[in-house]
Amino acid sequence: MGTIAIFREARKGGGSSKNGKNTTNQVSTLEHLLNKQDYNNSTIKNNPNMFNENTLIYFDSEKNEFIKQKYFRGGKNQELIEKFKQKEINLDLEARNDYKEHKTQQKKDNPAKKIRTVLQSKDLKRECLIAFSNDLKIDNKKDFEAKILQTAKKIMEAKGLEDKNILNITIHYDEKTPHAHIQYNEYSFKHKTTATEYNKIR
């Protein structure tokens, strides 16, 4: 049986409303990614995979490598949530400082030119999701996870980003259809702009 991979970029806000509900794909909360399933997935009747173990992959800047660990969404992962909240804050601060330093230098080199030294994007966190329409069960998880990581790295590369931009990759085996959430910081340390702007220019 063939597999169809569905790639979806999540957006924050600005969605159209349907029957009083916002239909835009929102960036997931860490509570959802790491701690709790959606209500519809929390019964065996709706979701026979609800007790499966999930996989978390993240980039460790100090070790300069990706770390992988297993976890269950049983409401007991507050430490993980706090860890990735801090990771998001630290990378956001690093990105803004890098942009400021770059633009400040440009201003020194060209005093007559009006240059903004503050990054205008209020929120640098983005998310994309990869879902597989036919595979309700993954037999070779090691191979599957390697492909997910390879795909995430390719997505970063296409956006002018690096491995360090990946905040976390959460692979949910505990829902009816296995899928992966990839959260990342969209500031390009290479190009000194956001991935959104970089792709517009390119």
C-alpha positions, 0 to 999 in steps of 0.5 A: 500500500502506498503512502501519501505524505501531506505537508502543512505549514501552520500559521498564527492567527488571521484565519477565516471563520466558519460556523464561529470557529477559526479554521486557520491551522494554528501553531501547536502548544507545547502542552498538546505536543508533549503532555495532552492529547486532543479530546477526540483522541483520548478514547479507545473507540476513536483512537486505538493507538492512544497508548503508543509511545511518542518520539521527541527529537531536538537539536542540542547546540552544546553537543552540536547534534540531534537528541532523540527520546521517547515519551508518553503524553500522560500529563506528567511532562511539565519539565519538558514543557519548561525546557522547550519554553526556555529553548524558544526564549533563548533562541529568540533572544539570540536571533534578535541580538544577531540581527541588531548587531548586523544592522548596527554594523550596517548603520556604522558603515553607511550613516546616511542610510536609514536602517532599522536595528530592531527585528520587526517580527514579534513572533519567530516561532513557526510550525509545519506538520507532516502527516501520512494518509495511509499508514495507520501503523508504522512498523519500522519506527527507526527508519520512519524517524530518520526520514522525518529528521531528514525531511525537517533538515531539508525544510530548514535548508530550503528556508535558509535556516540551519539545524539549530533553528529546529526547536523540536520535532514531535512524532505522535504515534498515539493518534489514529494516524502517525504524524510529525510536528516540526517547530522552528525559529524562522530567523536565518543566522546565515542571511540575517533576516527571517525565512519569510523575507528570505524566500520573498527576496529569493 
